[in-house]
Amino acid sequence: FTERARNVVVASHNEARAAGHGEIRPEHLTLGLLTEPDALGAGAIVAQGVPLETVRQAVTATLPPPAAGQVAEFIPYDPRAKKVLELTFRQALRMGHNYIGTEHILLALLEFDDGTGVLAGLGVDKSTAEAHITAAVAAALAGH
């Protein structure tokens, strides 16, 4: 995991805690992506004409109410969030990358939702995101 990808994972934990949730859901991972606005994942969202604040509002609206009582220090990932994290590895391998970045988290979220999630509802398309990411990675490599 790149530093930014680790920041997204930590931010997802913080988002779950702030919302009073006892599990980290894919929605929290999406909110975590928004905390790295200069990273490839967020850039691929914005490149499709979707402001990050719009994503935040839409995702927050889908979250359940806070859990009753105190939230545990360690907040586990629910099965769906675990699956998204598993898919990040597949996305990186499929793209021939030897790291997990925010872009892989975004692609995993889009694959997991299969066109039915909040991001897709806002107009974020997986193939368009992947094309943007591939071009951005190629440009970065050419610059080195």
Order of alpha helices (4+ residues) and beta strands (2+ residues): alpha-alpha-alpha-alpha-alpha-alpha-alpha-alpha
